[in-house]
């Protein structure tokens, strides 16, 4: 893929496409820093940075859009997806300290939203938003609920972070009333919903096996693109 891109654009590179792919994989899978990659591949820091950015952008561009992912899933005759969110830990950003701080997770990070199929396989992942963004706000920002409404035949299972979403197809747990107990019927519905939704946690668990996401130390705006590139590699069985 990298070789085809080089040939198409006529770009000369210091190392062959195979080594550039290995360099990018070492960064994504192992979380190797640019300094370590410089030592391993005997190139400069600027070259490593450019090679990684090129490979990540090329991979992310091969991923499905939200619209394509949902409609492709709809043709599979399955009637529900699982919506979940996570916060990828990042270094503290002095200029945007409060914006990227997640009060729920107690650290700075980037909010990502993902859609999983009934088997827990992630089919789409969003761009990144600041860690202070609530899950329901992020879902609205990415037009997830609007698109599910248009699909009509697909239901969306989600946790309490999405309560209040503007969609009849969004299924979330019932909250306990103030100064009252939750009815037994609602408790049973919550247990059933949680059992179904728990499968979706596999999606982000697989994504986080790529150690670059353990704690991302680069620009937080790149977290979404990197996650999309990793998802493409995961779909390719890498």
Secondary structure, DSSP 8 states (H G I E B T S, - for coil): -HHHHHHHHT---SS-HHHHHHHHHHHHHH---HHHHHHHHT--HHHHHHHHHHHHHHHHTTS--HHHHHHHHHTTT--EEEEEEEEEEB---STTTTTTEETTTTEEEEEEEEEE-TTS-EEEE---EETTS-HHHHHHHTTHHHHHHHH-S-EEE--GGGTT-S-TTEE------TTS---HHHHHHHHHHHHHHHTTHHHHHHHTTSGGGTSB-S-GGGHHHHHHHHHHHHHTT-
